[in-house]
Amino acid sequence: MYTPADLAAFIAAHGIDAQLITDIGETPTVPAAAAALGVQPDQIIKTLLFYVRSEPYVVIAHGTAPVRERVLADHFGVGKRQIRLARPDEVLEVTGYPAGGVPPFGHRRTVPVLIVPTLLAWEVVYGGGGDDRTMMRIPTAELLRVTQPTVLPAGEGS
């Protein structure tokens, strides 16, 4: 299993403009994490793993907003039943990180990335830092550079 140290090494090795924030305390919810960091809840992102027709895709979205399978199905032109959220063991297998601490990059396997367009309104966002006690601060432009995502059309993703 990867750790925040693995993520820090990936950030350093690839010259990524991102900082890990450790020991932020108990942050079981997005509002709690936002309060601990002194930022808006919409600046907290989540990195989810979905399977589309049995192929993995990373979806980066607002931490408080659900990612609807119907939206992904419409985006890919498939039936909703061909979309599913990965199980925790699959998240660990594909990304190397435990569910709940998955960063948006530095995964065990490279998979295509999708991002909701409303995240682009923020100059800086905060995402998983490799475990449930570490967050990562990253400029949105850098997140886009590193992940090379497909930006979902407006109104999709959440």
C-alpha positions in Angstrom: 0.0 0.0 0.0 1.2 3.5 -0.9 1.6 6.2 1.7 1.9 10.0 1.8 5.7 9.4 1.6 5.2 7.7 -1.8 3.1 10.6 -2.9 5.7 13.1 -1.7 8.4 11.2 -3.6 6.2 11.3 -6.8 5.6 15.0 -6.4 9.3 15.6 -6.0 10.4 13.3 -8.8 8.0 15.0 -11.3 8.5 18.6 -10.2 4.9 19.1 -9.3 3.8 22.3 -7.6 1.9 20.7 -4.7 2.3 20.5 -0.9 1.3 17.8 1.5 -0.4 19.0 4.7 0.0 16.4 7.5 -1.7 16.0 10.9 -4.7 18.2 10.2 -6.6 16.3 12.9 -10.0 14.6 12.7 -11.6 15.5 9.5 -14.4 12.9 8.9 -16.3 15.2 6.6 -15.6 17.7 3.9 -16.8 20.7 6.0 -14.5 19.5 8.8 -11.6 19.3 6.4 -12.4 22.7 5.0 -12.6 24.2 8.5 -9.3 22.7 9.5 -7.6 24.1 6.4 -9.4 27.4 6.5 -10.8 27.0 3.0 -14.3 26.7 1.3 -15.8 23.3 1.2 -16.0 23.4 -2.6 -12.2 23.6 -2.7 -12.0 20.1 -1.2 -11.8 17.6 -4.0 -12.3 13.8 -4.0 -10.7 11.3 -6.3 -13.0 8.4 -7.1 -12.5 5.3 -9.2 -15.3 4.2 -11.5 -15.5 1.3 -13.9 -17.0 2.0 -17.3 -17.6 -1.1 -19.3 -15.1 -2.8 -17.0 -12.4 -0.2 -17.6 -11.2 2.0 -14.7 -11.5 5.8 -14.8 -10.6 8.3 -12.2 -13.2 11.1 -11.6 -12.2 14.2 -9.7 -15.1 16.1 -8.2 -16.1 18.4 -5.3 -15.9 16.5 -2.1 -19.5 17.3 -1.1 -21.1 16.5 -4.5 -22.2 13.1 -5.6 -21.0 11.8 -8.9 -24.0 10.3 -10.6 -23.6 7.1 -12.7 -26.2 8.4 -15.1 -24.0 11.4 -16.0 -21.0 9.1 -16.7 -23.2 6.7 -18.7 -24.4 9.6 -20.8 -20.9 10.9 -21.3 -19.6 7.5 -22.5 -22.8 6.7 -24.4 -23.4 3.5 -22.4 -26.2 2.2 -20.2 -26.1 3.2 -16.5 -25.6 -0.5 -15.6 -22.2 -0.4 -17.3 -21.0 2.2 -14.7 -20.1 1.3 -11.2 -18.1 2.8 -8.3 -15.0 0.7 -7.5 -14.9 -1.3 -4.3 -12.3 -0.4 -1.7 -10.1 -3.4 -2.7 -10.2 -2.3 -6.4 -9.3 1.3 -5.4 -6.3 0.0 -3.5 -5.3 -2.4 -6.4 -5.5 0.3 -9.1 -4.3 3.4 -7.3 -2.1 1.9 -4.5 -3.9 4.1 -2.0 -6.7 3.3 0.4 -10.2 4.7 -0.3 -10.6 8.0 1.6 -7.0 9.2 1.0 -6.6 8.7 -2.8 -4.7 11.6 -4.4 -5.6 12.7 -8.0 -2.3 11.3 -9.4 0.7 9.1 -8.5 -1.3 5.9 -8.8 0.0 2.4 -9.3 -1.7 2.2 -12.7 -2.2 5.1 -15.1 -5.9 5.4 -15.9 -7.9 8.1 -17.8 -9.0 11.0 -15.7 -12.3 13.0 -15.8 -12.9 16.2 -13.9 -16.0 18.2 -13.2 -15.8 21.7 -14.8 -16.9 23.6 -11.6 -13.6 22.8 -10.0 -11.9 25.0 -12.6 -13.4 28.1 -10.9 -10.9 27.6 -8.0 -7.3 28.8 -8.2 -6.3 26.2 -5.6 -7.9 22.9 -4.5 -7.2 20.4 -1.7 -7.3 16.7 -2.2 -6.3 13.4 -0.8 -2.7 13.2 0.4 -2.3 9.4 0.5 -4.1 8.6 3.7 -7.0 9.8 5.9 -4.9 12.3 7.8 -3.0 14.0 5.0 -4.3 16.5 2.4 -2.6 17.9 -0.6 -2.8 21.6 -1.7 -2.4 22.1 -5.5 -3.1 24.9 -7.9 -5.9 23.9 -10.2 -3.8 24.7 -13.3 -1.1 22.3 -12.0 -3.8 19.6 -11.3 -4.8 20.0 -14.9 -1.3 19.8 -16.2 -0.4 16.7 -14.2 -3.6 14.7 -14.7 -4.4 15.8 -18.3 -8.1 15.1 -17.6 -11.1 15.2 -19.9 -13.3 18.0 -18.6 -16.9 16.8 -18.4 -19.4 19.1 -20.1 -21.0 21.8 -17.9 -23.8 20.2 -15.8 -22.2 16.8 -15.8 -20.4 15.0 -13.0 -22.4 16.2 -10.0 
